Amino acid sequence: MNLNAIPECWRETLKDDLASPEFQELQDFVTRERKASPVFPPADDVFNAMIMTPLSQVRVLVLGQDPYHDDNQAHGLSFSVRRGVKIPPSLRNIYKELTSDEGIPAATHGCLESWARQGVLLLNTVLTVRAHEPNSHRKRGWEDFTTRVIECVNELPSVAFVLWGKPAQQKAFLIHERHLLIQSSHPSPLSARRGFFGSRPFSQINDFLKSNDQPPIDWRVDEKSLQ
């Protein structure tokens, strides 16, 4: 894992956590895992959420679970895949809700970097996973680290927090009441119809941002939808 790639604002805020024995144990674990079998995302992509969205620029935090576990999917942003990779079912459902909520056509690719660069921190609670084994890196230390990331964001003046699914909602107690807190079922096909569809998170976020004198997020990710 390339800690030097993390922007200075994050490294300074998290310096005690990054230097802790617990985080060193986590690094050692991930290193051993990579030697034994493929681990996703690639080492240089593990901290992409923080690299693409510095702490001072965070306006929205979308909390996922662990990274996609199939080949070539995970690249360090929750729910996102690189261009050219088949759009996963959960992201397809996110696009469906985006179309219903904001009238934005579903994108033809699944790369959400344009959201990240506008201040949407696409964070997972666990940042690595063994190939084809979901949740294989749970309870190894990532949860403590990402909780600290959430706590840092909680100190900002006004942020929209999006918690989809029960694991993400377990972090709700961390969020100060001055922020916007959006909670619903997860967008996966197994649960999207139990409260995710029709929840209108995207318009809620932009209404909140505008009420706090911030520009709205441009949720379009496909060049064709920009024309």
C-alpha positions in Angstrom: 0.0 0.0 0.0 1.4 3.3 -1.0 0.9 5.6 2.0 2.9 8.4 0.3 0.2 8.8 -2.3 -2.3 9.9 0.3 -2.7 13.7 0.2 -0.9 15.6 3.0 -4.2 16.8 4.5 -5.3 13.2 5.1 -1.9 12.0 6.2 -1.5 14.9 8.7 -5.0 14.3 10.2 -4.5 10.5 10.4 -0.8 10.5 11.3 -1.3 8.8 14.6 -3.5 6.2 13.1 -1.1 5.5 10.2 1.8 5.2 12.7 0.0 2.9 15.2 0.9 -0.7 15.8 -2.6 -1.8 14.8 -2.2 -0.2 11.4 1.2 -1.8 10.9 -0.4 -5.1 11.7 -3.0 -4.4 9.1 -0.3 -3.6 6.5 1.6 -6.7 7.4 -1.6 -8.8 7.0 -2.4 -7.3 3.5 1.2 -7.9 2.4 1.0 -11.5 3.4 -2.3 -11.9 1.6 -0.9 -10.4 -1.6 2.0 -12.9 -1.5 -0.4 -15.8 -1.0 -3.2 -14.9 -3.5 -4.5 -12.0 -5.6 -5.9 -9.1 -3.6 -8.1 -6.3 -4.9 -7.8 -3.5 -5.5 -4.1 -3.2 -6.7 -1.8 -1.8 -4.1 -1.5 1.6 -5.8 -5.3 2.0 -5.8 -6.2 1.1 -2.2 -6.4 4.8 -1.1 -7.9 6.2 -4.3 -10.9 7.6 -2.4 -8.7 9.8 -0.3 -6.3 10.6 -3.2 -9.1 11.8 -5.5 -11.0 13.6 -2.7 -8.8 15.4 -0.2 -10.3 16.0 3.2 -10.7 19.8 2.7 -12.8 19.1 -0.4 -15.2 16.5 1.0 -18.9 17.5 0.5 -20.5 14.0 0.3 -19.5 10.7 1.8 -20.9 7.5 0.3 -20.1 4.5 2.4 -19.8 1.1 0.9 -18.8 -2.3 2.4 -15.7 -4.1 1.0 -14.3 -3.8 -2.5 -15.6 -5.7 -5.5 -14.0 -9.1 -5.4 -14.0 -10.1 -9.1 -11.1 -9.5 -11.6 -10.5 -6.0 -12.7 -13.4 -4.4 -10.8 -12.1 -2.7 -7.6 -10.1 0.4 -8.0 -10.4 2.1 -4.6 -13.7 3.9 -5.0 -16.9 2.4 -3.5 -19.4 1.2 -6.1 -17.1 2.3 -9.0 -15.3 0.2 -11.7 -12.9 1.4 -14.3 -14.1 2.2 -17.9 -14.4 -1.0 -20.0 -15.4 -3.1 -17.0 -19.0 -4.4 -17.0 -21.2 -2.3 -14.7 -22.0 -4.3 -11.5 -25.6 -4.8 -10.5 -25.5 -2.5 -7.5 -24.2 0.3 -9.6 -26.8 -0.4 -12.3 -29.4 0.1 -9.6 -27.7 3.3 -8.5 -28.0 4.6 -12.0 -31.7 3.6 -12.2 -32.4 5.6 -9.1 -30.4 8.5 -10.4 -32.5 8.5 -13.6 -35.7 8.3 -11.5 -34.5 11.1 -9.1 -32.7 13.5 -11.4 -33.6 12.4 -14.9 -30.0 11.7 -15.8 -29.7 8.8 -18.3 -27.8 5.7 -17.1 -24.1 6.0 -18.0 -22.5 3.5 -20.4 -19.6 2.9 -18.0 -19.2 2.5 -14.2 -16.3 4.9 -13.5 -17.3 7.4 -10.8 -14.1 9.4 -10.7 -16.0 12.5 -11.8 -18.0 12.3 -8.6 -14.9 11.8 -6.5 -13.2 14.9 -8.0 -16.3 17.0 -7.1 -15.9 16.2 -3.4 -17.8 12.8 -3.2 -15.7 10.6 -0.9 -16.5 7.1 -2.2 -15.3 5.1 0.8 -15.6 1.5 1.7 -15.6 0.3 5.4 -12.9 -2.3 4.3 -10.4 -1.3 1.7 -9.0 -4.6 0.4 -10.4 -8.1 -0.3 -9.0 -11.5 -1.4 -10.0 -12.3 -5.0 -13.4 -13.9 -5.3 -13.9 -14.1 -1.5 -16.2 -11.3 -0.3 -15.7 -10.0 3.2 -12.4 -11.9 3.5 -10.6 -8.9 4.9 -13.2 -8.0 7.4 -12.2 -7.5 11.1 -8.5 -7.2 10.3 -8.3 -3.5 11.2 -9.8 -1.7 8.2 -13.0 -0.9 10.1 -11.1 1.0 12.8 -9.2 3.0 10.2 -12.2 3.9 8.1 -14.1 4.9 11.2 -11.4 7.4 11.9 -11.8 8.7 8.3 -15.5 9.1 8.9 -14.8 10.9 12.2 -12.4 13.3 10.4 -15.1 14.1 7.8 -17.6 14.6 10.7 -15.6 17.5 11.9 -16.2 19.4 8.7 -19.0 22.1 8.7 -21.6 20.5 6.4 -21.4 17.1 4.6 -24.0 14.7 3.2 -23.5 11.2 4.5 -25.0 8.4 2.5 -25.3 5.0 4.3 -26.7 2.2 2.2 -27.3 -1.1 3.8 -27.1 -2.2 7.5 -23.2 -2.4 7.7 -23.0 1.2 6.6 -25.9 2.3 8.9 -23.9 1.0 11.9 -21.8 4.2 11.5 -24.8 6.5 11.8 -24.1 7.2 15.5 -20.8 8.9 14.4 -22.6 11.6 12.4 -23.3 15.0 13.9 -26.8 16.3 13.5 -25.6 19.4 11.5 -24.9 17.1 8.6 -27.4 15.4 6.2 -27.8 11.7 6.9 -29.3 9.5 4.2 -30.0 5.9 5.1 -31.7 3.2 3.0 -31.4 -0.4 2.0 -28.4 -1.3 -0.1 -28.7 -0.9 -3.9 -27.8 -4.6 -4.5 -30.5 -6.6 -6.4 -31.3 -8.5 -3.2 -32.4 -5.4 -1.3 -32.9 -2.4 -3.6 -36.6 -2.8 -3.7 -36.8 -2.7 0.1 -36.3 1.1 0.3 -33.4 2.1 -2.0 -35.6 2.6 -5.1 -37.6 5.8 -4.6 -35.3 7.2 -1.8 -34.2 10.1 -4.0 -30.7 10.5 -2.5 -29.2 12.6 -5.3 -31.7 15.4 -5.2 -31.6 15.4 -1.4 -27.9 15.8 -1.4 -28.0 18.7 -3.9 -30.8 20.5 -2.0 -28.7 20.2 1.2 -25.5 21.5 -0.5 -27.4 24.4 -2.0 -28.9 25.3 1.4 -25.4 25.5 2.7 -24.2 27.7 -0.1 -22.3 25.0 -1.9 -22.6 24.1 -5.6 -24.6 20.9 -6.3 -22.9 17.8 -7.5 -23.1 17.1 -11.3 -24.1 13.5 -11.1 -23.5 12.8 -14.9 -20.6 10.5 -15.5 -21.1 9.6 -19.2 -19.8 12.0 -21.8 -22.9 11.3 -23.9 -25.1 12.7 -21.1 -23.1 15.9 -21.1 -24.1 16.9 -24.6 
